[in-house]
Protein backbone atom coordinates (compact mmCIF):
# COMPACT_ATOMS: atom_id res chain seq x y z
CA UNK A 1 0.00 0.00 0.00
CA UNK A 2 1.40 3.36 -0.98
CA UNK A 3 1.33 6.55 1.07
CA UNK A 4 -1.27 8.07 -1.25
CA UNK A 5 -3.55 5.06 -0.82
CA UNK A 6 -3.18 5.18 2.96
CA UNK A 7 -3.88 8.91 3.02
CA UNK A 8 -6.92 8.38 0.85
CA UNK A 9 -8.26 5.66 3.17
CA UNK A 10 -7.75 7.87 6.24
CA UNK A 11 -9.56 10.79 4.57
CA UNK A 12 -12.32 8.47 3.41
CA UNK A 13 -12.85 7.09 6.92
CA UNK A 14 -12.83 10.61 8.37
CA UNK A 15 -15.39 11.82 5.86
CA UNK A 16 -17.69 8.83 6.50
CA UNK A 17 -17.36 9.38 10.24
CA UNK A 18 -18.18 13.07 9.86
CA UNK A 19 -21.21 12.21 7.72
CA UNK A 20 -22.41 9.57 10.19
CA UNK A 21 -22.07 11.83 13.23
CA UNK A 22 -23.90 14.71 11.52
CA UNK A 23 -26.64 12.38 10.30
CA UNK A 24 -27.22 11.15 13.84
CA UNK A 25 -27.28 14.75 15.09
CA UNK A 26 -29.90 15.72 12.51
CA UNK A 27 -32.02 12.67 13.32
CA UNK A 28 -31.96 13.63 17.00
CA UNK A 29 -33.17 17.12 16.07
CA UNK A 30 -36.00 15.67 14.01
CA UNK A 31 -37.11 13.43 16.87
CA UNK A 32 -37.61 16.48 19.10
CA UNK A 33 -40.54 17.63 16.96
CA UNK A 34 -44.09 16.74 17.83
CA UNK A 35 -46.45 15.04 15.37
CA UNK A 36 -48.88 17.34 13.60
CA UNK A 37 -52.28 16.56 12.13
CA UNK A 38 -51.93 17.59 8.49
CA UNK A 39 -55.16 16.12 7.23
CA UNK A 40 -57.45 18.55 9.03
CA UNK A 41 -58.94 21.57 7.23
CA UNK A 42 -58.18 20.31 3.69
CA UNK A 43 -59.86 23.22 1.85
CA UNK A 44 -58.07 25.85 3.94
CA UNK A 45 -54.74 24.11 3.42
CA UNK A 46 -55.32 23.80 -0.32
CA UNK A 47 -56.15 27.50 -0.53
CA UNK A 48 -52.95 28.35 1.32
CA UNK A 49 -50.87 26.15 -1.00
CA UNK A 50 -52.37 27.80 -4.05
CA UNK A 51 -51.81 31.33 -2.80
CA UNK A 52 -48.38 30.93 -1.21
CA UNK A 53 -46.71 28.25 -3.34
CA UNK A 54 -48.23 28.83 -6.76
CA UNK A 55 -49.31 32.45 -6.36
CA UNK A 56 -45.98 33.42 -4.78
CA UNK A 57 -47.82 35.82 -2.44
CA UNK A 58 -45.01 36.11 0.12
CA UNK A 59 -42.56 37.33 -2.50
CA UNK A 60 -44.37 40.60 -3.03
CA UNK A 61 -43.35 42.02 0.34
CA UNK A 62 -40.48 43.57 -1.60
CA UNK A 63 -42.06 44.59 -4.90
CA UNK A 64 -39.10 44.60 -7.28
CA UNK A 65 -37.40 41.47 -5.96
CA UNK A 66 -40.76 39.74 -5.69
CA UNK A 67 -41.63 40.52 -9.29
CA UNK A 68 -38.28 39.21 -10.54
CA UNK A 69 -38.63 36.02 -8.51
CA UNK A 70 -42.19 35.58 -9.72
CA UNK A 71 -41.10 35.64 -13.36
CA UNK A 72 -38.16 33.33 -12.67
CA UNK A 73 -40.49 30.86 -10.89
CA UNK A 74 -43.06 30.80 -13.65
CA UNK A 75 -40.43 30.99 -16.38
CA UNK A 76 -38.92 27.71 -15.29
LUMLUM-302355 format. One line per 2 residues: number of its first residue (from 0); for each residue x negated, y, z negated of N, C-alpha, C, O, CB. Coordinates in nm, 2 decimals, decimal comma. Each point is the difference from the previous one (the first is absolute). Glycine has a CB too. Example, Ala and Ser with C-alpha at 12.3 -4.5 7.8 and 13.67 -1.06 7.14 Angstrom:
2
0> -1,32 -0,57 -0,78 0,09 0,12 0,00 -0,09 0,12 0,00 -0,10 0,00 -0,07 0,29 -0,12 -0,05; -0,15 0,23 0,19 -0,09 0,11 0,00 0,08 0,11 -0,08 -0,05 0,11 -0,01 -0,07 -0,17 0,23;
This chain:
76
0> -0,09 -0,12 0,00 0,09 0,12 0,00 -0,09 0,12 0,00 -0,09 0,01 -0,08 0,28 -0,13 -0,04; -0,16 0,21 0,21 -0,08 0,13 0,01 0,05 0,10 -0,10 0,10 -0,02 -0,06 -0,15 -0,03 0,30;
2> -0,03 0,16 -0,26 0,04 0,11 -0,09 0,12 0,06 0,05 0,09 0,04 -0,08 -0,33 0,00 0,02; 0,26 -0,02 0,19 0,12 0,07 0,05 0,12 -0,09 -0,02 0,11 0,06 -0,04 -0,25 0,05 0,22;
4> 0,13 -0,24 -0,17 0,12 -0,08 -0,03 0,03 0,00 -0,15 0,12 0,01 -0,03 -0,19 -0,16 0,22; -0,03 0,15 -0,27 0,03 0,01 -0,15 0,06 0,13 -0,03 0,09 0,00 -0,08 -0,28 -0,15 0,04;
6> 0,14 0,26 0,09 0,06 0,13 -0,02 0,14 0,01 0,05 0,09 0,05 -0,07 -0,32 0,05 0,09; 0,26 -0,16 0,09 0,13 0,00 0,06 0,10 -0,08 -0,10 0,11 0,05 -0,02 -0,21 -0,04 0,26;
8> 0,05 -0,12 -0,29 0,09 -0,08 -0,09 0,02 0,07 -0,13 0,12 -0,01 -0,05 -0,21 -0,20 0,15; 0,00 0,28 -0,15 0,01 0,08 -0,12 0,11 0,11 0,02 0,09 0,02 -0,08 -0,33 -0,07 0,01;
10> 0,22 0,12 0,18 0,10 0,11 0,03 0,14 -0,06 0,03 0,10 0,07 -0,04 -0,29 0,07 0,13; 0,19 -0,25 -0,03 0,13 -0,06 0,03 0,07 -0,04 -0,13 0,12 0,02 -0,02 -0,20 -0,11 0,24;
12> 0,01 0,03 -0,31 0,06 -0,04 -0,13 0,04 0,12 -0,08 0,10 0,00 -0,07 -0,24 -0,20 0,07; 0,06 0,31 0,00 0,03 0,12 -0,07 0,13 0,06 0,06 0,09 0,05 -0,07 -0,33 -0,01 0,02;
14> 0,25 -0,04 0,18 0,12 0,06 0,06 0,12 -0,08 -0,03 0,11 0,06 -0,02 -0,25 0,03 0,21; 0,13 -0,22 -0,18 0,12 -0,09 -0,04 0,04 0,02 -0,15 0,12 0,01 -0,03 -0,19 -0,18 0,21;
16> -0,03 0,18 -0,26 0,03 0,03 -0,14 0,07 0,13 -0,02 0,09 0,01 -0,08 -0,29 -0,15 0,01; 0,15 0,24 0,13 0,06 0,14 -0,01 0,14 -0,01 0,05 0,09 0,06 -0,06 -0,31 0,05 0,10;
18> 0,25 -0,17 0,07 0,13 -0,02 0,06 0,09 -0,07 -0,10 0,11 0,04 -0,02 -0,20 -0,04 0,25; 0,04 -0,11 -0,29 0,08 -0,08 -0,09 0,04 0,08 -0,12 0,11 -0,01 -0,05 -0,23 -0,20 0,13;
20> 0,02 0,28 -0,14 0,03 0,07 -0,12 0,10 0,11 0,02 0,09 0,02 -0,08 -0,32 -0,07 0,00; 0,21 0,12 0,20 0,10 0,11 0,03 0,14 -0,05 0,03 0,10 0,06 -0,03 -0,29 0,07 0,12;
22> 0,19 -0,25 -0,03 0,13 -0,06 0,03 0,08 -0,04 -0,13 0,11 0,03 -0,01 -0,20 -0,12 0,23; 0,01 0,04 -0,31 0,06 -0,04 -0,13 0,05 0,13 -0,08 0,10 0,00 -0,06 -0,25 -0,20 0,05;
24> 0,07 0,31 0,02 0,04 0,12 -0,06 0,13 0,06 0,06 0,09 0,05 -0,07 -0,34 0,00 0,03; 0,26 -0,06 0,17 0,12 0,05 0,07 0,12 -0,08 -0,03 0,11 0,05 -0,02 -0,25 0,04 0,20;
26> 0,12 -0,22 -0,19 0,11 -0,09 -0,04 0,05 0,03 -0,14 0,12 0,00 -0,03 -0,21 -0,18 0,18; 0,00 0,21 -0,24 0,04 0,03 -0,14 0,08 0,13 0,00 0,10 0,01 -0,07 -0,31 -0,12 -0,02;
28> 0,17 0,21 0,17 0,08 0,12 0,01 0,14 -0,02 0,06 0,09 0,05 -0,05 -0,30 0,07 0,08; 0,22 -0,21 0,06 0,13 -0,03 0,06 0,09 -0,07 -0,10 0,12 0,01 0,00 -0,22 -0,03 0,22;
30> 0,04 -0,06 -0,31 0,08 -0,08 -0,10 0,06 0,09 -0,11 0,09 -0,04 -0,07 -0,23 -0,16 0,12; 0,08 0,32 -0,06 0,05 0,10 -0,10 0,14 0,05 0,04 0,08 0,03 -0,09 -0,32 0,04 0,03;
32> 0,27 -0,06 0,19 0,12 0,05 0,04 0,12 -0,08 -0,04 -0,01 -0,12 -0,02 -0,11 0,22 0,21; 0,24 -0,04 -0,20 0,12 -0,07 -0,03 0,08 -0,03 0,12 -0,01 0,08 0,10 0,01 0,04 -0,32;
34> 0,07 -0,23 0,23 0,08 -0,03 0,11 0,11 0,11 0,02 0,06 0,06 -0,09 -0,10 -0,31 0,06; 0,08 0,27 0,16 0,10 0,10 0,03 0,10 -0,06 0,09 -0,03 -0,07 0,09 -0,14 0,26 -0,11;
36> 0,30 -0,16 -0,01 0,11 -0,04 0,09 0,00 0,08 0,12 0,04 0,12 0,00 0,09 -0,20 -0,20; -0,16 0,02 0,32 -0,01 0,08 0,12 0,12 -0,03 0,09 0,00 0,04 0,12 -0,25 -0,04 -0,14;
38> 0,34 -0,08 -0,03 0,12 -0,04 0,09 0,12 0,08 -0,04 0,11 -0,02 0,06 -0,21 -0,21 -0,03; 0,09 0,31 -0,13 0,11 0,08 -0,04 0,01 0,13 0,09 -0,10 0,04 0,05 0,09 -0,12 -0,29;
40> 0,13 0,14 0,25 0,02 0,12 0,08 -0,05 -0,01 0,14 -0,08 0,08 0,04 0,07 0,05 -0,25; 0,05 -0,23 0,29 -0,06 -0,02 0,13 0,02 0,12 0,10 -0,09 0,03 0,07 0,12 -0,27 -0,11;
42> 0,09 0,30 0,03 0,03 0,11 0,10 -0,09 0,12 -0,04 -0,05 0,07 0,09 0,29 -0,15 -0,06; -0,25 0,11 -0,16 -0,08 0,12 -0,04 -0,15 -0,03 0,03 -0,07 0,10 0,04 0,23 -0,05 -0,23;
44> -0,21 -0,17 0,17 -0,14 -0,03 0,04 -0,02 0,01 0,15 -0,10 0,05 0,04 0,09 -0,20 -0,24; 0,10 0,10 0,28 -0,01 0,01 0,14 0,00 0,14 0,05 -0,08 0,04 0,08 0,20 -0,25 -0,06;
46> -0,04 0,30 -0,08 0,00 0,14 0,03 -0,13 0,06 -0,03 -0,05 0,08 0,08 0,30 -0,07 -0,12; -0,31 -0,04 -0,07 -0,13 0,06 -0,04 -0,11 -0,05 0,09 -0,08 0,08 0,04 0,16 -0,07 -0,28;
48> -0,07 -0,14 0,28 -0,10 -0,04 0,10 0,01 0,07 0,13 -0,10 0,04 0,06 0,10 -0,27 -0,16; 0,12 0,25 0,15 0,02 0,07 0,12 -0,05 0,14 0,00 -0,06 0,06 0,09 0,25 -0,21 -0,04;
50> -0,16 0,22 -0,16 -0,04 0,14 -0,01 -0,15 0,02 -0,03 -0,06 0,09 0,06 0,29 -0,04 -0,13; -0,28 -0,13 -0,02 -0,14 0,02 -0,04 -0,10 -0,06 0,10 -0,09 0,06 0,05 0,16 -0,05 -0,29;
52> -0,04 -0,14 0,27 -0,10 -0,07 0,08 0,01 0,03 0,15 -0,09 0,04 0,07 0,10 -0,22 -0,23; 0,12 0,18 0,21 0,01 0,02 0,15 0,03 0,15 0,03 -0,04 0,05 0,10 0,13 -0,28 -0,08;
54> -0,03 0,30 -0,11 0,02 0,14 0,02 -0,12 0,09 -0,05 0,00 0,12 0,04 0,24 -0,16 -0,07; -0,33 -0,02 -0,04 -0,12 0,07 -0,04 0,03 0,13 -0,08 -0,06 0,10 0,02 -0,06 -0,19 0,18;
56> 0,22 0,08 -0,29 0,05 0,12 -0,07 -0,10 0,06 -0,09 0,00 0,12 -0,02 0,23 -0,21 0,04; -0,31 0,01 -0,08 -0,10 0,05 -0,10 -0,11 0,08 0,06 -0,07 0,08 -0,06 0,12 -0,27 -0,08;
58> -0,07 0,17 0,27 -0,11 0,06 0,07 0,02 0,15 0,02 -0,09 0,08 0,02 0,04 -0,29 0,09; 0,18 0,25 -0,11 0,03 0,14 0,03 -0,01 0,10 -0,12 0,04 0,11 0,01 0,11 -0,20 0,17;
60> -0,22 0,04 -0,28 -0,03 0,09 -0,11 -0,10 0,11 0,04 0,01 0,11 -0,04 0,04 -0,29 -0,13; -0,14 0,13 0,26 -0,09 0,10 0,06 0,03 0,00 0,15 -0,02 -0,10 0,07 -0,16 0,06 -0,25;
62> 0,24 0,14 0,23 0,07 0,00 0,13 -0,10 -0,04 0,11 0,03 -0,08 0,08 0,13 0,25 -0,16; -0,27 -0,10 0,09 -0,09 -0,03 0,12 -0,06 -0,14 -0,01 0,01 -0,07 0,10 -0,06 0,31 -0,09;
64> 0,00 -0,28 -0,12 -0,06 -0,13 -0,01 0,11 -0,11 0,01 -0,03 -0,10 0,06 -0,15 0,19 -0,21; 0,30 -0,06 0,10 0,11 -0,10 0,01 0,04 -0,02 0,14 0,03 -0,11 0,05 0,04 0,18 -0,27;
66> -0,07 0,04 0,30 0,04 -0,01 0,14 -0,10 -0,08 0,08 0,04 -0,08 0,08 0,08 0,30 -0,10; -0,25 -0,19 -0,01 -0,10 -0,08 0,07 0,01 -0,15 -0,03 -0,01 -0,08 0,09 -0,14 0,29 -0,09;
68> 0,16 -0,24 -0,13 0,01 -0,14 -0,04 0,13 -0,06 0,06 0,00 -0,12 0,03 -0,13 0,17 -0,24; 0,24 0,02 0,22 0,12 -0,05 0,05 -0,02 -0,05 0,15 0,04 -0,11 0,04 0,09 0,26 -0,19;
70> -0,20 -0,06 0,23 -0,02 -0,04 0,14 -0,10 -0,11 0,01 0,01 -0,08 0,09 0,04 0,31 -0,03; -0,15 -0,23 -0,15 -0,09 -0,12 0,01 0,07 -0,13 -0,04 -0,02 -0,10 0,07 -0,17 0,26 -0,13;
72> 0,27 -0,15 -0,04 0,08 -0,12 -0,04 0,09 -0,05 0,11 -0,01 -0,12 0,03 0,00 0,20 -0,26; 0,09 0,00 0,29 0,09 -0,04 0,11 -0,07 -0,02 0,13 0,05 -0,07 0,09 0,13 0,19 -0,21;
74> -0,30 -0,06 0,13 -0,08 -0,02 0,13 -0,06 -0,14 0,01 -0,02 -0,05 0,10 -0,02 0,29 -0,10; 0,01 -0,30 -0,12 -0,06 -0,13 0,00 0,11 -0,10 0,01 -0,03 -0,12 0,00 -0,16 0,20 -0,14;
